[in-house]
Amino acid sequence: MSEITPDTKDWTWVLQQPCPECGFVAADLPGDEVPAVVAESLPRWVMALARPDARERPRPDVWSVLEYACHVRDVFRIFDERLHLMLDEDSPTFANWDQDATAVSERYGEQDPVVVSGELVEAGRTVAHSFATVPDDAWGRVGLRSNGSQFTVETLGQYFVHDLVHHLRDVDA
């Protein structure tokens, strides 16, 4: 499969304004609702991955359902890790994650949709549980991306959920 043009946008603007592509309004999502949004998305991903054309790209420059699902599975894992860093450390800085390089190195388009479906559900349940157990007094804890963008636990959850919602729209699920 050909490579997709890397997405170099800084999507943190979704914390201040609605996403014009998917309609998600991050600021309207309380942190304690993150687990429910994640849980509600899981059957939709499972159904999307069960499609006979899940491996097929709609266009050469657009990921397949399978590739998006691999990305979301990894987003679940990365954000669970970042959440725990924020809860365990004072103002941690997150390691860079090159999602496009990961898609290539991990051969997203060659993975098994059935296996990815199980891994996505497991990772989704894990991150949902992690957000569900955030103590009330921890939603304001801070973490930093390497570029200096600052998140609280709550805005990390909002930013994370935007990615999930946006990609459900991308795969029409």
URNOR-V48961 format. One record per pair of residues at least 12 apart in sequence whose ideal C-beta (glycine too) atoms are under 8 Angstrom apart, sorted by the first residue. I is the first residue (numbers start at 1). J is the second residue. Records with the same first field share a line. If there is no record, write none. Layout:
# URNOR-V48961
I: J  J
This chain:
# URNOR-V48961
1: 57  109  110
2: 60  61
3: 100  104
4: 61  62  63  100  103
5: 61
6: 100
7: 99  100
10: 147  149
11: 159  162  163
12: 149  159
14: 26  158  159  162
15: 27  155  158  159
19: 162  166
21: 166  169
22: 162  165  166  169
24: 161  162  165  166
26: 155  158  159  161  162
27: 158
29: 157  158  161
30: 154
31: 131  134  139  153  154  157  158
32: 131  132  134
34: 128  131  157  158  160  161
35: 128  129  131  132
36: 128
37: 161  164  165
38: 76  124  127  128  131  161  164
39: 124  125  128
41: 124  164  165  168
42: 120  121  124  125
44: 168  173
45: 69  72  117  120  121  124  168  173
46: 117  120  121
47: 173
48: 65  69  171  172  173
49: 65  66  69  113  114  116  117  120
50: 113  117
51: 65
53: 65
54: 66  69  113
55: 109  113
57: 109
62: 170
63: 103  108  109  170
64: 109
65: 113  171  173
66: 108  109  111  113  116
67: 103  108  109
68: 167  170  171
69: 113  116  117  120  171
70: 103  106  108  111  116
71: 99  102  103  108  167
72: 120  163  164  167
73: 116  119  120  123  124
74: 99  102  106  123
75: 99  160  163  164
76: 120  123  124  126  127
77: 123  126  127
78: 97
79: 127  156  160
80: 123  126  127  130
82: 94  143  156
83: 127  130  131  134  153  156  157
84: 130
85: 143
86: 138  141  142  143  151  153  156
87: 134  138  141  153
90: 142
91: 142  143  144
92: 143  144
93: 143  144  145  146
94: 143  144  145  146
95: 146
96: 146
127: 160
131: 157
134: 153
138: 153
139: 152  153  154
140: 152  153  154
141: 153
143: 156
